[in-house]
Amino acid sequence: MKLIQLIMQFRKKTSIGNSTNLVRLSIKIIAVLLILFSIIVLVDKIDFPSPNKQIEKNIPNENFKVVK
């Protein structure tokens, strides 16, 4: 009798399942990767100016300290 009662009882399923959690997680990961890729592409398209002449500065040896 208890077996029939357990089988016939209504059980409310509150969660859809683990598969939807996996799908949501994968969508979030793909979205983050897509945003990072977009940022990298946009930064690569910016043309940063490069210096026209080579920068040279002579540093005298007296400013250095020898650390042993």
Short mmCIF file of the C-alpha atoms (twelve columns), coordinates in Angstrom:
data_MODEL
# 
_entry.id   MODEL 
# 
loop_
_atom_site.group_PDB 
_atom_site.id 
_atom_site.type_symbol 
_atom_site.label_atom_id 
_atom_site.label_alt_id 
_atom_site.label_comp_id 
_atom_site.label_asym_id 
_atom_site.label_seq_id 
_atom_site.Cartn_x 
_atom_site.Cartn_y 
_atom_site.Cartn_z 
_atom_site.pdbx_PDB_model_num 
ATOM 1  C CA . MET A 1  0.000  0.000  0.000   1 
ATOM 2  C CA . LYS A 2  2.856  2.397  0.852   1 
ATOM 3  C CA . LEU A 3  4.511  1.659  -2.491  1 
ATOM 4  C CA . ILE A 4  1.380  2.609  -4.409  1 
ATOM 5  C CA . GLN A 5  1.029  5.742  -2.296  1 
ATOM 6  C CA . LEU A 6  4.631  6.784  -3.007  1 
ATOM 7  C CA . ILE A 7  4.198  6.216  -6.735  1 
ATOM 8  C CA . MET A 8  0.867  8.003  -6.982  1 
ATOM 9  C CA . GLN A 9  1.886  11.035 -4.914  1 
ATOM 10 C CA . PHE A 10 2.243  14.334 -6.694  1 
ATOM 11 C CA . ARG A 11 5.763  15.688 -6.512  1 
ATOM 12 C CA . LYS A 12 6.375  19.234 -7.531  1 
ATOM 13 C CA . LYS A 13 9.590  19.629 -9.432  1 
ATOM 14 C CA . THR A 14 10.931 23.035 -8.425  1 
ATOM 15 C CA . SER A 15 14.040 22.990 -10.582 1 
ATOM 16 C CA . ILE A 16 14.150 22.230 -14.270 1 
ATOM 17 C CA . GLY A 17 17.357 20.272 -13.943 1 
ATOM 18 C CA . ASN A 18 21.115 20.341 -14.066 1 
ATOM 19 C CA . SER A 19 21.185 20.640 -17.848 1 
ATOM 20 C CA . THR A 20 19.760 24.170 -17.763 1 
ATOM 21 C CA . ASN A 21 22.350 25.191 -15.188 1 
ATOM 22 C CA . LEU A 22 25.060 23.901 -17.513 1 
ATOM 23 C CA . VAL A 23 23.557 25.796 -20.441 1 
ATOM 24 C CA . ARG A 24 23.368 29.024 -18.428 1 
ATOM 25 C CA . LEU A 25 26.959 28.634 -17.286 1 
ATOM 26 C CA . SER A 26 28.198 27.988 -20.801 1 
ATOM 27 C CA . ILE A 27 26.276 31.024 -22.120 1 
ATOM 28 C CA . LYS A 28 27.861 33.223 -19.445 1 
ATOM 29 C CA . ILE A 29 31.345 31.910 -20.229 1 
ATOM 30 C CA . ILE A 30 30.842 32.479 -23.957 1 
ATOM 31 C CA . ALA A 31 29.551 36.012 -23.298 1 
ATOM 32 C CA . VAL A 32 32.590 36.882 -21.156 1 
ATOM 33 C CA . LEU A 33 34.994 35.485 -23.764 1 
ATOM 34 C CA . LEU A 34 33.198 37.398 -26.512 1 
ATOM 35 C CA . ILE A 35 33.450 40.656 -24.554 1 
ATOM 36 C CA . LEU A 36 37.167 40.092 -23.880 1 
ATOM 37 C CA . PHE A 37 37.790 39.307 -27.561 1 
ATOM 38 C CA . SER A 38 35.907 42.468 -28.583 1 
ATOM 39 C CA . ILE A 39 37.964 44.594 -26.193 1 
ATOM 40 C CA . ILE A 40 41.216 43.131 -27.565 1 
ATOM 41 C CA . VAL A 41 40.137 43.821 -31.158 1 
ATOM 42 C CA . LEU A 42 39.093 47.395 -30.362 1 
ATOM 43 C CA . VAL A 43 42.346 48.165 -28.529 1 
ATOM 44 C CA . ASP A 44 44.304 46.680 -31.425 1 
ATOM 45 C CA . LYS A 45 42.562 49.018 -33.883 1 
ATOM 46 C CA . ILE A 46 43.637 52.126 -31.948 1 
ATOM 47 C CA . ASP A 47 46.722 53.618 -33.549 1 
ATOM 48 C CA . PHE A 48 48.960 54.706 -30.692 1 
ATOM 49 C CA . PRO A 49 51.633 57.235 -31.689 1 
ATOM 50 C CA . SER A 50 55.198 56.045 -31.588 1 
ATOM 51 C CA . PRO A 51 58.108 58.348 -30.805 1 
ATOM 52 C CA . ASN A 52 59.804 59.807 -33.862 1 
ATOM 53 C CA . LYS A 53 63.287 59.945 -32.434 1 
ATOM 54 C CA . GLN A 54 65.196 57.509 -30.296 1 
ATOM 55 C CA . ILE A 55 65.384 58.548 -26.650 1 
ATOM 56 C CA . GLU A 56 68.840 58.405 -25.176 1 
ATOM 57 C CA . LYS A 57 69.895 59.526 -21.748 1 
ATOM 58 C CA . ASN A 58 73.382 59.164 -20.361 1 
ATOM 59 C CA . ILE A 59 73.411 58.160 -16.722 1 
ATOM 60 C CA . PRO A 60 76.648 58.811 -14.860 1 
ATOM 61 C CA . ASN A 61 78.174 55.887 -12.987 1 
ATOM 62 C CA . GLU A 62 78.391 57.788 -9.712  1 
ATOM 63 C CA . ASN A 63 74.625 57.494 -9.128  1 
ATOM 64 C CA . PHE A 64 74.731 53.718 -8.980  1 
ATOM 65 C CA . LYS A 65 75.200 51.879 -5.697  1 
ATOM 66 C CA . VAL A 66 76.807 48.450 -5.580  1 
ATOM 67 C CA . VAL A 67 74.693 45.962 -3.653  1 
ATOM 68 C CA . LYS A 68 76.266 42.689 -2.590  1 
# 
